[in-house]
Amino acid sequence: MVEPAVERGHHVSEQTPKPVPTPPSPAMLAARRPAVPRPPAPAGDAGGPGAATSATPAESVAPTAPSESVRHGRVGEDGTVYVTLADGTEREVGSYPDASPEEALAYFARKYDELVASADLLAQRLAHTEVSAHDARQSLAHLKEQIGDAHVVGDLAALEATVAALDESVAAKSAAEAQQRAAAKAEAVVRREELVVEAETLADTDPAKVQWKQASSRVRELLDEWKAHQRSGPRLDKDVENALWKRFSHARTAFDKKRKTWFAQLDEQHGQAKALKEKLVREAEALATSKDWGPTAGAFKRLMQDWKRAGRAARSDDDALWARFKAAQDTFFDAKDQVVAAEEAEYAENLVVKEALLAEAEAITVDEEHLESAKAELRRIQDRWDAAGKVPRADIRRVEGRLRAVEQQVRDLEDKQWKRSDPELTARAQSMAEQLERAVQGLESDLAAARAAGDDGRAEALEAELATKRLWLDSARGNLS
């Protein structure tokens, strides 16, 4: 039987030969432990890809194609396996007792290939997957731990170069992630600032201009978004986050305080409006059955103006009070409208009568010869006019204006006759005519004297004055006649 590979210098016990199977995988090697009384693994093999367990060659050697890695090792005459380093020196790897040199080299070369495969896999993950820098660092650290002073045969310099390249890739990924985190943090600060500014704007808005339902809902949404940023967003610097939260919390507190104050004042205003409107409703209900149409209609107009000035009560109270107020108002005006409708029908009949009277009045002959008969006829028509009653409102001005026109004709003719027959007016006219006659005679004497004296300028002025006085005198004599 072939004994398992052992560290240089360890005792190899004799056992019965067994068939040679494929050696175990690195994971199997790392998990397995030497079984008593089997000897320990080769020097430096503590598990993992670089460890040789106490398995027999039948469990470890497989008739597979030799790896290119075997070119970097050799087997000594005593069965010791060596790996050639980059500087040409050799390092002892271990031994594979009772196996051929090719089998021993193949065994340790496969362990090297497994390490290379692990390094290549990590490189592929870094290049083509979204593996995080943290996970990549952990995987690289585990790979380095496996490599350590691994007892393998292969191009160790190339493996070290691969590990160095992986170090650079992980560092670059860490730097990129750090840059992304910084950018995400800056963006998060900007968004948090926007949330704060919006909350402060809502808190500073004039309460009379705030749509409180929408604004309150928006403040809650801002808080939910803030919490979502804290749960899943980038972590901000503590001093920055504390300062922003202090402003945000202050804005929310100010908004809530202003909202409570506003609604407290609103409740007080609603209460005052309710009390005033209840009083107006009682007054309206008391007037609802009044038959004093004109004054009551004026009272309802005043009540409506007071209602508008009273402001709004709570919606439910306001609606209920308005329903009572309008019902009282409608009761009065419906009754009034019925009376007015009946009156309008009566007034339409009166209009027919008055239009006939107007035709009679406008047919009266109004002149100095028939003045007295015209006055008598007009008085009879006026008596019948008053007895006819009211006409529709829309026709009042028209028909009254036509009758006033006939009455005015009669009055004008009366005034003209009276002025002619008034003794006082006649005496004044006679006195004026006599004064003008004396003035004309005096001017004629003065004119004759001026001409005799050859005073042409004075004579010319007296002639002009004399012409004016003669015109006045003619007018006064005409009035007397």
Protein Blocks (a to p, Z undefined) as FASTA:
>chain_A
ZZddddehiacdddddddddddddfklmmmpccddfbdcddehiagdjkbccfbdfklmp
ccddddfklmmgccdfkopacdddfkopacdfbdcehiafklmmmmmmmmmmmmmmmmmm
mmmmmmmmccdfklmmmmmmmmmmmnmmaccdddfklmmmmmmmmmmmmmmmmmmmmmmm
mmmmmmmmmmmmmmmmmmmmmmmpcfklpcfklmmmmmmmmmmmmmmmmmmmccddfklm
mmmmmmmmmmmmmmmmmmmmmmmmmmmmmmmmmmmmmmmmmmmmmmmmpcblmlmmmmmm
mmmmmmmmnopadfklmmmmmmmmmmmmmmmmmmmmmmmmmmmmmmmmmmmmmmmmmmmm
mmpccdfklmmmmmmmmmmmmmmmmmnopcdfklmmmmmmmmmmmmmmmmmmmmmmmmmm
mmklmmmmmmmmmmmmmmmmmmmmmmmmmmmnopaklmmmmmmmmmmmmmmmmmmmmmmZ
Z
